[in-house]
Amino acid sequence: MTTPKEALWQTLGNLTNDQFKNFKWFLKQGHECTSFLAISEAQLEGADRPDTIDLMVQKHGYPRALQLTTEILEKISRNDLVQDLTNNYPSPRKNLKEDLKNSADLPCDDERRKAKLSETKANIDLMIKERQMKICEIRCSAELSRKSAKRQTADSLRVFGALVVSVQSCLDKLLGQIEEKQKMAQEQAEGLVQKLEQEISELTKRSAEVEQLCLTKDQNDFLPSLLSTDETLTEVGLPQPSYNENMITTVNELKEKLSKDMEMFLIKAELNRVQQFAVDVTLDPDTAHPNLILSNDRKQVHCGDREQNLPKNPERFVTLNALGKQSFSSRSFYYEVQVEGKTSWDLGVAKESINRKENVNVKPENGFWAICLRKGGMYRASAIHLSVKIQPRKVGVFVDYEKRSVSFYNAESAELIHCYTDCSFSEKLYPFISPGTYHKGQNSTPLIICPVSYHL
């Protein structure tokens, strides 16, 4: 025997999605469009057909829920379902119309009062729940802020510590050069002084000899040689070393080094920022092409040389692709995949509604935001050839819902490989992965979804 709840379920099951949407709209209006009290929008939001039936029965009871259903079915021009509901519902009384008549004879004021109080209590309970959830959200946000501040403090200390080391290194180098130049100048000065002192010693000796001759009677034999004064003072001088040149050169070198270091720190800081949105991704075996072999933990995938005997379900690709099990519809997320040892692969995200039963181009117009590697080391994003400085061993994929962008990073060098902008995120997004063809075993290395390691 069909129960009232089953009758309602069968009836709502015959509504199209648009008709069911209109049905719930009338439930929210209450007295404005029907003779019954409204069901709140908060309760109906996200409710499917069974949930909607439970809400109607909870608020009105079975007979009046049936009556309300017939009223709304008439308003959305589904009189055929009204007739089916009236004819097929087996009642202990004569028929559904008698049930409805009897239910209408109940004391409406008391019923409506109780219904109103029940609705009020439900709304109050809902408001309490909303505020409790908001408290949890605020506390979670505060905790994330605390962790982010702690990590940012550590990052800042590392960055500025590295800059201080660079400055100190250049300063030590400059002071060493100055000291070396001063040492060379000192050695040169001591050499010149030693030479001059030797000349002074020789001249002093000649002076003494001349003085001795003054006391000798026979001076003619020695006088010419002693009176010779052809020797002139040795041209000596100590040039002042240029220390300023060293300082200018060192400062310019430091400036160039700091500029490169800062650029690298900023690049890595940006990657670390998006890594905070890391999520746990596993592959959905129901979407994987029969040639794709997944690991037990659903973290690895590679292409085999033959098809597996798998169910041909609607979610499964007919091309060498697979989707992640997890979907995202409102928040930013990031994941990393190891691509080392591969000759071809595709990575990115895809809409839920993508065509999985045809060989379509992987491009935004078809619901894909991805980059790929092809044989010969060529990287592409849709039809665009990418210039990649360092061949990545790990690739990071970041979806930014606020900026409506999808970015791809070399997860080790922090290089931004490519970024799609002005993306249309109108439905659920799934991680999208293709390990490429088997290619006689040359591309059999698996793609591996990796845990995100944070480093600067």
Secondary structure, 3 states (H helix, E strand, C coil): CCCHHHHHHHHHHCCCHHHHHHHHHHHHHHHHCCCCCCCCHHHHCCCCHHHHHHHHHHHHCHHHHHHHHHHHHHHCCCHHHHHHHHHHCCCCCCCHHHHHHHHHCCCHHHHHHHHHHHHHHHHHHHHHHHHHHHHHHHHHHHHHHHHHHHHHHHHHHHHHHHHHHHHHHHHHHHHHHHHHHHHHHHHHHHHHHHHHHHHHHHHHHHHHHHHHHCCCCCCCCCHHHHCCCCCCCCCCCCCCCCHHHHHHHHHHHHHHHHHHHHHHHHHHHHHHHHHCCECCCCECCCCCCCCEEECCCCCEEEECCCCCCCCCCCCCCCCCCEEECCCECCCCEEEEEECCCCCCEEEEEEECCCCCCCCCCCCHHHCEEEEEEECCCEEEECCEEECCCCCCCEEEEEEECCCCEEEEEECCCCCEEEEECCCCCCCCEEEEEECCCCHHHCCCCCEEEECCCCCC
